[in-house]
Amino acid sequence: MTDAGKISEGSPYDVVVIGAGPVGENVADRARAAGLTTAVVESELVGGECSYWACMPSKALLRPVVARADARRVPGLSAAVRGPLDVGAVLAKRDEETSHWKDDGQVAWLESVGADVYRGTGRLTGPREVTVTAPDGTEHRLTARHAVAVSTGTRAVVPALPGIEEARPWTSREATSAKEAPARLVVVGGGVVGVEMATAWQALGSEVTLLIRGGGLLPKMEPFAGELVADVLTEAGATIRTGVSVTAVHRPAPDGPVTVDLDDGGRVEADEILFATGRAPRTDDLGLETVGLEPGSWLTVDDSCLVEGTDWLYAVGDVNHRALLTHQGKYQARIAGAAIAARAAKDPVDTAPWGAHAATADHAAVPQVVFTDPEAASVGLTLAEAERAGHRVRAVDYDLASVAGSGLYADGYRGRARMIVDLDREILLGVTFVGPGIGELLHSATVAVAGEVPIARLWHAVPAYPTISEVWLRLLETLRG
């Protein structure tokens, strides 16, 4: 690792990246691959939120939950998996996947691609200038010849409710890193974090209550996805209450239970409370005011991830509010890295839709898998989104339980598939699946949507029999009528 204390003020680089999560790492990798000197600044752990408090630990917690649920639906195997999960083993695997919250391996990888790593808080102190405050308080000024890329991500938002500080609520970080299962857990919020953590901790022994302000789970997906996830969560023992809001929380004793007041006059008592109620950009202490931008704001960018009104500042990943997903941020990083390199070399920049320097998929083909039981997955537009956008569309649905492969996958299989067909262009605008084992179906849908594959050509993409992927043929047959 670079010894920041030995770097003189004004150390020049071609590119300076603030934030060394997966997005910042990928920007640095692409810049170095193009021969640009690159510095990366990180205030916490190299590898970022995804590696230590989000994607990796949450999926490590969920994998045995979903595997057990699937096994319980297979004759000849179901009786062998009726017991509880080994919570200690699950948490140990989670700790292994996070490298025990140590980033040596990720630092070594960044150094292997030729990036210099600076520990400390990076702030803009003018155009193309970043000042790093090291842990010992010393400051080091870095300059960028071509670009500064902000990849600082987001933080969890906790509402300013009466009693919130004393209650010491969980956010996604505490939920994914907890050392034991609380006896009773209240989860506030029905989005992806809320339902995944409710699924994990309920299966690990917690009595879970989900409090939802709206009418159902997973509100950004097709309604049937959240409905089926809610059904199975309820059957597993969780309590789901919709149409309620938290008005106050109380934890009079530091080690005692927390009481949650609701707007309908009700109360819920638990041992821990998780707020999964949104994210905010980590830009409040970034020095945006020194370059004419608003501290704490989302950074608006064009399709090459160049911040509007600048020719040197890029915002990549969650911080630009385009698609708050690790894989989408890494995609943006590849696009932005290529654009930075092209502009540095004064080569043509192709920002036309689906061009080499345009993150078009952020608008048209964002894939996401929710790792609950059952899994929910989608790419592109929902029916409501397509109609609001003015497209002339048809939603084509199919019962996944009617596919031969699903019957082999599990007894009592429940699931559904939907494709949104653009009737004028005869392509797919979106696809949604919900059901056990459907996460791996999503990339075929992503290729169809991103590739704008004509319906007539999809007929020639023959699904193997007997797999759940045969739903593609059934959807096309249903469309044809």
Residue pairs with C-beta under 8 A, 6 or more apart in sequence:
1 107
1 111
1 117
1 119
2 39
2 116
2 117
2 118
4 118
4 119
4 120
4 132
4 134
4 138
4 140
5 134
5 136
5 138
5 140
7 118
7 140
7 142
9 140
9 141
10 141
10 142
10 143
11 39
11 140
11 141
11 142
11 143
12 37
12 142
12 143
12 144
12 145
13 37
13 38
13 39
13 116
13 142
13 143
13 144
13 145
14 31
14 36
14 37
14 38
14 144
14 145
14 146
14 147
14 344
15 27
15 28
15 31
15 36
15 37
15 38
15 39
15 144
15 146
15 147
15 148
15 149
15 340
16 38
16 39
16 40
16 41
16 122
16 130
16 142
16 143
16 144
16 147
16 148
16 149
17 24
17 27
17 28
17 31
17 38
17 39
17 40
17 41
17 115
17 148
17 149
17 151
18 24
18 41
18 122
18 130
18 148
18 149
18 150
18 151
18 152
18 286
19 41
19 42
19 48
19 122
19 150
19 151
19 152
19 153
19 282
19 317
19 319
20 28
20 40
20 41
20 42
20 46
20 47
20 48
20 106
20 110
20 117
20 151
21 47
21 48
21 49
21 50
21 51
21 151
21 153
21 317
21 329
22 47
22 48
22 50
22 51
22 326
22 329
22 330
22 333
23 48
23 151
23 153
23 316
23 317
23 318
23 326
23 329
23 330
23 332
23 333
24 40
24 42
24 48
24 149
24 151
24 316
24 317
24 333
25 40
25 46
25 47
25 48
25 106
25 109
25 110
25 333
26 330
26 333
26 334
26 337
27 149
27 151
27 314
27 316
27 333
27 336
27 337
27 340
28 38
28 40
28 110
28 113
28 115
29 113
29 115
29 337
30 333
30 334
30 336
30 337
30 338
30 340
30 341
31 38
31 147
31 337
31 340
31 341
32 38
32 113
32 114
32 115
33 113
33 337
33 341
34 337
34 338
34 340
34 341
34 344
34 345
35 341
36 146
36 340
36 341
36 344
38 114
38 115
38 116
39 115
39 116
39 117
39 118
39 142
40 46
40 110
40 115
40 116
40 117
40 118
41 118
41 120
41 121
41 122
41 130
41 132
41 142
42 48
42 117
42 118
42 119
43 119
43 120
43 121
43 122
45 51
45 52
45 101
45 102
45 103
45 106
46 103
46 106
46 107
46 110
46 117
47 99
47 103
47 106
48 153
49 153
49 154
50 56
50 326
51 98
51 99
51 103
51 106
52 98
52 101
52 103
52 177
53 172
53 173
53 176
53 177
54 172
54 176
54 326
55 326
56 97
56 98
57 94
57 97
57 98
57 176
57 177
58 172
58 175
58 176
58 193
58 196
58 197
58 200
58 371
59 97
59 371
60 90
60 93
60 94
60 96
60 97
60 98
61 90
61 91
61 94
61 176
61 200
61 201
61 204
62 196
62 199
62 200
62 371
62 372
63 371
64 85
64 90
64 93
64 203
65 85
65 199
65 200
65 203
65 204
65 373
66 371
66 372
66 373
66 375
66 436
68 81
68 85
68 203
69 203
69 373
69 436
70 409
70 410
70 436
70 437
71 77
71 78
71 80
71 81
72 78
72 81
72 82
73 409
73 410
73 411
73 412
73 413
73 436
74 410
74 411
75 411
78 411
84 205
85 203
85 204
85 205
87 180
87 181
87 204
87 205
90 204
91 179
91 180
94 176
98 177
99 105
99 106
101 177
107 117
110 117
111 117
118 132
118 134
118 140
118 142
119 134
119 135
120 132
120 133
120 134
120 135
120 140
121 132
121 133
121 285
122 130
122 131
122 132
122 286
123 130
123 131
123 133
123 285
123 286
123 287
124 130
124 131
124 148
124 286
124 287
124 288
124 290
124 291
124 313
125 131
125 141
125 287
125 290
126 290
126 291
127 291
127 310
127 312
127 313
128 143
128 144
128 145
128 147
128 148
128 312
129 141
129 142
129 143
129 144
130 141
130 142
130 143
130 144
130 148
131 139
131 140
131 141
131 142
131 287
132 139
132 140
132 141
132 142
133 139
134 140
144 312
145 344
146 312
146 340
146 343
146 344
147 312
147 313
147 314
147 340
147 343
147 344
148 312
148 313
148 314
149 305
149 314
149 315
149 316
149 336
149 340
150 283
150 286
150 299
150 307
150 313
150 314
150 315
150 316
150 319
151 315
151 316
151 317
151 319
151 329
151 333
152 281
152 282
152 283
152 286
152 319
153 281
153 282
153 317
153 318
153 319
154 279
154 280
154 281
154 282
154 318
154 319
154 324
155 279
155 280
155 282
156 171
156 172
156 173
156 275
156 276
156 278
156 279
156 280
157 275
157 277
157 278
157 279
157 280
158 164
158 169
158 171
158 275
158 277
159 246
159 275
159 277
161 246
161 247
161 248
161 249
162 247
162 248
162 249
163 248
163 249
163 250
163 251
164 249
166 250
166 251
166 252
167 249
167 250
167 251
167 258
167 273
168 251
168 254
169 249
169 258
169 272
169 273
169 274
169 275
170 178
170 272
170 273
170 274
170 275
171 274
171 275
171 276
172 193
172 197
172 274
172 276
174 272
174 274
175 193
175 197
175 201
175 274
175 276
176 197
178 272
181 201
181 204
181 205
181 206
182 201
182 206
182 270
182 271
182 272
183 205
183 206
183 207
183 271
184 206
184 207
184 208
184 209
184 257
184 269
184 270
184 271
184 272
185 198
185 201
185 202
185 206
185 207
185 208
185 209
185 270
185 271
185 272
185 273
185 274
186 208
186 209
186 211
186 258
186 260
186 268
186 270
186 272
186 273
186 274
187 194
187 197
187 198
187 208
187 209
187 210
187 211
187 273
187 274
187 276
188 194
188 211
188 246
188 260
188 273
188 274
188 275
188 276
188 277
189 211
189 212
189 274
189 275
189 276
189 277
189 278
190 210
190 212
190 214
190 216
190 217
190 218
190 219
190 226
190 242
191 218
191 219
191 220
191 276
192 218
192 368
192 370
193 276
194 210
194 212
194 217
194 274
194 276
195 210
195 217
195 218
195 226
195 229
195 233
195 370
195 372
196 370
196 371
196 372
197 274
197 276
198 208
198 210
198 233
198 238
199 233
199 236
199 371
199 372
199 373
201 208
202 208
202 233
202 236
202 237
202 238
203 236
207 237
208 233
208 237
208 238
208 239
209 238
209 239
209 240
209 241
209 268
209 270
210 217
210 233
210 238
210 239
210 240
210 241
211 241
211 244
211 245
211 246
211 260
211 262
211 268
212 240
212 241
212 242
212 243
212 244
213 243
213 244
213 245
214 242
214 243
215 242
215 243
216 223
216 226
216 227
216 230
216 242
217 226
217 227
217 229
217 230
217 233
217 240
218 225
218 226
218 229
218 370
218 376
219 226
220 382
221 370
221 376
221 378
221 382
221 432
222 378
222 382
222 383
222 418
222 432
224 416
224 418
224 432
224 434
225 370
225 376
225 378
225 416
225 432
225 434
226 376
228 374
228 376
228 414
228 415
228 416
228 434
228 435
229 370
229 372
229 373
229 374
229 376
229 434
230 240
231 414
232 372
232 373
232 374
232 414
233 240
233 372
233 373
234 240
236 373
241 262
244 262
244 263
244 264
244 266
245 262
245 263
246 260
246 261
246 262
246 263
247 261
247 262
247 263
248 260
248 261
249 258
249 259
249 260
249 261
249 273
250 258
250 259
250 261
251 257
251 258
251 259
257 269
257 270
257 271
258 269
258 270
258 271
258 272
258 273
259 267
259 268
259 269
260 267
260 268
260 269
260 270
260 273
261 267
262 268
279 318
279 324
280 296
281 296
281 297
281 298
281 299
281 318
281 319
281 321
282 319
283 295
283 296
283 297
283 298
283 299
283 319
284 295
284 296
285 295
286 295
287 295
288 294
288 295
288 297
289 295
291 310
291 313
292 309
293 299
293 307
298 319
298 320
298 321
299 307
299 315
299 319
299 320
299 321
300 307
300 308
300 320
301 307
301 308
301 314
301 315
301 320
301 322
302 308
302 351
303 335
303 351
303 357
303 358
303 359
303 360
303 362
304 314
304 335
304 336
304 339
304 349
304 351
304 357
304 358
304 359
305 314
305 315
305 316
305 320
305 332
305 335
305 336
305 339
305 359
306 313
306 314
306 336
306 339
307 313
307 314
307 315
314 336
314 339
314 340
316 329
316 332
316 333
316 336
317 329
317 332
317 333
318 324
318 329
320 332
322 328
322 332
322 359
322 362
323 329
323 362
323 366
325 366
325 368
327 367
328 361
328 362
328 366
331 359
331 361
331 362
332 359
332 362
335 356
335 357
335 358
335 359
336 359
338 356
338 357
339 349
339 351
339 357
341 347
342 348
342 349
342 356
342 357
343 349
349 357
350 356
350 357
350 358
351 357
351 358
352 358
353 360
354 360
361 450
364 380
364 449
364 450
365 379
365 380
365 446
365 449
365 450
366 379
366 380
367 377
367 378
367 379
367 442
367 443
367 445
367 446
368 377
368 378
368 379
369 375
369 376
369 377
369 439
369 442
370 376
370 377
371 439
373 436
374 414
374 415
374 434
374 435
374 436
374 438
375 433
375 434
375 435
375 436
375 437
375 438
375 439
376 432
376 433
376 434
376 438
377 432
377 433
377 434
377 438
377 439
377 441
377 442
377 445
378 430
378 431
378 432
378 433
378 442
379 430
379 431
379 442
379 445
379 446
379 449
380 420
380 428
380 429
380 430
380 431
380 445
380 449
381 389
381 391
381 420
381 429
381 430
382 420
382 430
382 432
383 393
383 395
383 418
383 420
383 430
385 430
386 393
386 420
386 422
386 429
386 430
387 393
391 422
391 424
391 429
392 422
392 423
392 424
393 420
393 421
393 422
393 423
393 429
394 420
394 421
394 423
394 479
395 418
395 419
395 420
395 421
396 418
396 419
396 420
396 421
396 475
396 478
396 479
397 416
397 417
397 418
397 478
398 416
398 417
398 418
398 471
398 474
398 475
398 478
399 415
399 416
400 406
400 413
400 414
400 415
400 416
400 417
400 433
400 434
400 435
400 438
400 468
400 471
401 407
401 413
401 414
401 415
401 435
402 474
403 468
403 470
403 471
403 474
404 465
404 466
404 470
405 465
405 466
405 467
405 468
405 469
405 470
406 413
406 415
406 435
406 436
406 468
407 413
408 466
409 436
409 437
409 468
410 436
410 437
413 435
413 436
414 435
415 433
415 434
415 435
415 436
415 438
416 433
416 434
416 435
417 431
417 432
417 433
417 435
417 438
417 471
417 474
417 475
418 431
418 432
419 428
419 430
419 431
419 445
419 475
419 479
420 428
420 429
420 430
420 431
421 427
421 428
421 429
421 455
421 479
422 428
422 429
425 452
426 454
426 455
426 456
427 449
427 452
427 453
427 454
427 455
428 445
428 448
428 449
428 453
428 455
428 458
429 449
430 449
431 442
431 445
431 448
431 449
433 441
433 442
433 445
433 471
435 468
437 468
438 468
441 468
441 469
441 471
444 469
444 472
447 453
448 458
453 461
455 476
455 479
458 472
458 476
459 476
461 472
462 473
463 469
463 470
463 471
463 472
463 473
464 470
